[in-house]
Structure formats: structure tokens, C-alpha cells
Amino acid sequence: MDSTNPIEPSGGAPPTTESPPDASRTWAWQWVFPAARCYRDRESGGLFRHNVHESLIQRNMHQAVVAAGIGKRATCHTLESSFATHLSLDGYDIRTVQELLGHSDVKTTLVYTHVLNRGGRGVCSPADRLGGRPNTADVPGHRDRKRPSGGR
């Protein structure tokens, strides 16, 4: 524990037998949305945080949708679906999308591919890559990501 910060660096739950020794410094063991308040662990006496309750995130999402004037229902799951769909549209393979979403079964991830509907034009020949990039101009729904001139 850092002397300048009385709260464990992880801000997460107290260490368990499953957590590795470096859990307090490893991203995978951190709370993405830590709670505002801390609690003191009875056994170790250390200060820790839980994550915020999912209902708080859902309520904030609803308020943001209303404030933005979006007329359709949008939830946190909408963001996940949008993320997966855009990964698929950008050509990421289904196993990569599955891993990023944390799905244990690829069948769950395949749900996001129904929107692609590219038919035969969604496939690029290996010969198309001889020029350096695949020819995506004829692929429906594909947006060529070019950097603006004068940019970074």
C-alpha cells in the first residue's frame, strides 16, 4: 500500500486465494467503474472499494440517451452490440470479436454477424491485396478509414 494513498492501489476487492500476488497492479484485476466510497476489510484492516452497482451505470446511460434526444431505446447492451457489429464490419474475424466480448461460446458472438449481409462482395481475393490493401470500395457498409490531410 502506498503511503500517500491509504487505499489499496487496485481499489478492488481484498486479495483472495485466486488473485495473483501482483493483482493490485494488474489491469485485469481492477474495477473499471470503482465505487465512490471505500470499506475497511475486517481481516486485513485495509481500505478497499467495490465496483459501482450496475443499476447506476444503466441509469446514467438512460439519462444520456434522453439528454441526447435519441428517440429509440438504447442500453449498455446496445453499446456492446454496436462495438461487435463495427468490429465485424471492419473485417475482424469472429474469434477475435468473441474474445473481446468475453463470450465463452462463439454461437453467442455469431448473433452480431446477421447485420453484415455482404454476400459474395464481402470477400476479397488474395490478389486484391497485392497492391498493399484489400479492395474494400465495393463492400457494402465498409467505411474506408483515411486520415484527414494535415493530421497526425
C-alpha positions as a Markdown table, in Angstrom:
| # | Residue | x | y | z |
|---|---|---|---|---|
| 1 | Met | 0.0 | 0.0 | 0.0 |
| 2 | Asp | 1.3 | 3.4 | -1.0 |
| 3 | Ser | 1.9 | 5.8 | 2.0 |
| 4 | Thr | 0.4 | 8.7 | 0.1 |
| 5 | Asn | -2.8 | 6.9 | -0.8 |
| 6 | Pro | -4.4 | 5.0 | 2.1 |
| 7 | Ile | -6.5 | 3.0 | -0.3 |
| 8 | Glu | -5.1 | -0.2 | -2.0 |
| 9 | Pro | -3.8 | 0.8 | -5.5 |
| 10 | Ser | -6.3 | -1.6 | -7.1 |
| 11 | Gly | -9.3 | -0.1 | -5.4 |
| 12 | Gly | -10.7 | -3.5 | -5.9 |
| 13 | Ala | -11.8 | -6.3 | -3.6 |
| 14 | Pro | -9.3 | -7.6 | -1.0 |
| 15 | Pro | -6.9 | -10.3 | -2.2 |
| 16 | Thr | -8.2 | -13.8 | -2.4 |
| 17 | Thr | -6.6 | -17.2 | -2.9 |
| 18 | Glu | -7.4 | -16.9 | -6.6 |
| 19 | Ser | -5.8 | -13.5 | -7.1 |
| 20 | Pro | -2.1 | -13.3 | -8.2 |
| 21 | Pro | 0.4 | -11.5 | -6.0 |
| 22 | Asp | 0.5 | -8.5 | -8.4 |
| 23 | Ala | -3.3 | -8.2 | -8.6 |
| 24 | Ser | -3.1 | -4.6 | -7.2 |
| 25 | Arg | -1.0 | -3.5 | -10.2 |
| 26 | Thr | -2.6 | -5.7 | -12.9 |
| 27 | Trp | -5.3 | -4.1 | -15.2 |
| 28 | Ala | -7.4 | -7.3 | -15.4 |
| 29 | Trp | -8.0 | -7.2 | -11.6 |
| 30 | Gln | -9.1 | -3.5 | -11.5 |
| 31 | Trp | -12.6 | -2.2 | -11.3 |
| 32 | Val | -13.5 | -0.3 | -14.4 |
| 33 | Phe | -16.1 | 1.8 | -12.5 |
| 34 | Pro | -14.9 | 2.0 | -8.9 |
| 35 | Ala | -17.5 | 3.0 | -6.2 |
| 36 | Ala | -17.1 | 6.4 | -4.6 |
| 37 | Arg | -16.9 | 5.0 | -1.1 |
| 38 | Cys | -14.4 | 2.7 | 0.5 |
| 39 | Tyr | -14.8 | 0.0 | 3.1 |
| 40 | Arg | -12.4 | -1.5 | 5.6 |
| 41 | Asp | -11.7 | -5.2 | 5.3 |
| 42 | Arg | -12.3 | -6.8 | 8.7 |
| 43 | Glu | -9.4 | -9.3 | 8.4 |
| 44 | Ser | -6.6 | -7.2 | 6.9 |
| 45 | Gly | -7.8 | -3.8 | 8.1 |
| 46 | Gly | -7.0 | -2.4 | 4.6 |
| 47 | Leu | -9.3 | 0.0 | 2.7 |
| 48 | Phe | -10.9 | -1.3 | -0.5 |
| 49 | Arg | -13.5 | -0.3 | -3.0 |
| 50 | His | -16.2 | -2.3 | -4.7 |
| 51 | Asn | -17.4 | -1.5 | -8.2 |
| 52 | Val | -20.4 | 0.7 | -8.7 |
| 53 | His | -23.7 | -1.2 | -8.9 |
| 54 | Glu | -24.8 | -1.9 | -12.5 |
| 55 | Ser | -28.1 | -0.1 | -11.9 |
| 56 | Leu | -26.1 | 3.2 | -11.6 |
| 57 | Ile | -24.5 | 2.7 | -14.9 |
| 58 | Gln | -27.8 | 1.8 | -16.5 |
| 59 | Arg | -29.5 | 4.8 | -15.1 |
| 60 | Asn | -26.6 | 7.1 | -16.3 |
| 61 | Met | -26.9 | 5.5 | -19.8 |
| 62 | His | -30.7 | 6.2 | -19.8 |
| 63 | Gln | -30.1 | 9.8 | -18.8 |
| 64 | Ala | -27.5 | 10.3 | -21.5 |
| 65 | Val | -29.9 | 8.8 | -24.1 |
| 66 | Val | -32.7 | 11.1 | -23.1 |
| 67 | Ala | -30.3 | 14.2 | -22.9 |
| 68 | Ala | -29.1 | 13.4 | -26.4 |
| 69 | Gly | -32.6 | 13.3 | -27.7 |
| 70 | Ile | -32.3 | 9.8 | -29.0 |
| 71 | Gly | -35.8 | 8.6 | -29.7 |
| 72 | Lys | -35.1 | 4.9 | -29.7 |
| 73 | Arg | -34.4 | 2.7 | -26.6 |
| 74 | Ala | -30.6 | 2.3 | -26.0 |
| 75 | Thr | -29.0 | 0.4 | -23.2 |
| 76 | Cys | -25.5 | -0.7 | -22.2 |
| 77 | His | -26.1 | -3.8 | -24.2 |
| 78 | Thr | -26.7 | -1.5 | -27.2 |
| 79 | Leu | -23.1 | -0.3 | -26.9 |
| 80 | Glu | -21.8 | -3.9 | -26.8 |
| 81 | Ser | -23.8 | -4.8 | -29.9 |
| 82 | Ser | -22.6 | -1.7 | -31.7 |
| 83 | Phe | -19.0 | -2.4 | -30.8 |
| 84 | Ala | -19.3 | -6.0 | -32.0 |
| 85 | Thr | -21.0 | -5.0 | -35.2 |
| 86 | His | -18.4 | -2.4 | -36.1 |
| 87 | Leu | -15.6 | -4.9 | -35.4 |
| 88 | Ser | -17.3 | -7.3 | -37.8 |
| 89 | Leu | -17.8 | -4.6 | -40.4 |
| 90 | Asp | -14.2 | -3.6 | -40.2 |
| 91 | Gly | -13.2 | -7.1 | -41.0 |
| 92 | Tyr | -12.2 | -8.6 | -37.6 |
| 93 | Asp | -12.6 | -12.3 | -37.5 |
| 94 | Ile | -15.4 | -13.8 | -35.4 |
| 95 | Arg | -12.9 | -15.4 | -32.9 |
| 96 | Thr | -11.3 | -12.0 | -32.2 |
| 97 | Val | -14.7 | -10.5 | -31.6 |
| 98 | Gln | -15.7 | -13.4 | -29.4 |
| 99 | Glu | -12.6 | -12.9 | -27.2 |
| 100 | Leu | -13.0 | -9.2 | -26.9 |
| 101 | Leu | -16.6 | -9.6 | -25.8 |
| 102 | Gly | -15.7 | -12.3 | -23.4 |
| 103 | His | -18.1 | -14.9 | -24.9 |
| 104 | Ser | -17.4 | -18.5 | -24.0 |
| 105 | Asp | -19.3 | -19.8 | -27.0 |
| 106 | Val | -18.9 | -18.5 | -30.5 |
| 107 | Lys | -22.6 | -19.1 | -31.1 |
| 108 | Thr | -23.3 | -16.1 | -28.9 |
| 109 | Thr | -21.0 | -13.9 | -30.9 |
| 110 | Leu | -22.4 | -15.1 | -34.3 |
| 111 | Val | -25.6 | -13.2 | -33.4 |
| 112 | Tyr | -23.8 | -9.9 | -34.4 |
| 113 | Thr | -23.0 | -11.2 | -37.9 |
| 114 | His | -26.6 | -11.1 | -39.2 |
| 115 | Val | -26.3 | -7.4 | -40.0 |
| 116 | Leu | -23.3 | -7.8 | -42.3 |
| 117 | Asn | -25.3 | -9.4 | -45.2 |
| 118 | Arg | -22.4 | -8.8 | -47.7 |
| 119 | Gly | -23.0 | -11.8 | -49.9 |
| 120 | Gly | -20.2 | -12.6 | -52.3 |
| 121 | Arg | -19.0 | -8.9 | -52.4 |
| 122 | Gly | -17.8 | -9.2 | -48.8 |
| 123 | Val | -15.0 | -11.5 | -49.8 |
| 124 | Cys | -11.7 | -10.1 | -51.1 |
| 125 | Ser | -9.5 | -12.1 | -53.3 |
| 126 | Pro | -5.9 | -12.6 | -52.1 |
| 127 | Ala | -4.9 | -11.0 | -55.4 |
| 128 | Asp | -6.7 | -7.8 | -54.3 |
| 129 | Arg | -4.1 | -7.4 | -51.5 |
| 130 | Leu | -1.1 | -7.4 | -53.9 |
| 131 | Gly | -1.4 | -3.6 | -54.1 |
| 132 | Gly | -1.0 | -3.3 | -50.3 |
| 133 | Arg | -4.6 | -3.1 | -49.1 |
| 134 | Pro | -7.7 | -5.1 | -49.8 |
| 135 | Asn | -10.1 | -3.5 | -52.2 |
| 136 | Thr | -13.0 | -2.6 | -49.9 |
| 137 | Ala | -14.7 | 0.0 | -52.1 |
| 138 | Asp | -17.3 | -2.5 | -53.2 |
| 139 | Val | -18.0 | -3.9 | -49.8 |
| 140 | Pro | -21.4 | -2.6 | -48.5 |
| 141 | Gly | -21.2 | -1.0 | -45.2 |
| 142 | His | -17.4 | -0.7 | -45.2 |
| 143 | Arg | -16.1 | 2.8 | -44.5 |
| 144 | Asp | -12.5 | 3.4 | -45.7 |
| 145 | Arg | -10.7 | 5.0 | -42.8 |
| 146 | Lys | -8.4 | 7.6 | -44.3 |
| 147 | Arg | -6.6 | 10.1 | -42.1 |
| 148 | Pro | -7.5 | 13.7 | -42.8 |
| 149 | Ser | -4.8 | 15.7 | -44.5 |
| 150 | Gly | -2.7 | 17.8 | -42.2 |
| 151 | Gly | -3.5 | 15.4 | -39.4 |
| 152 | Arg | -1.2 | 13.5 | -37.1 |
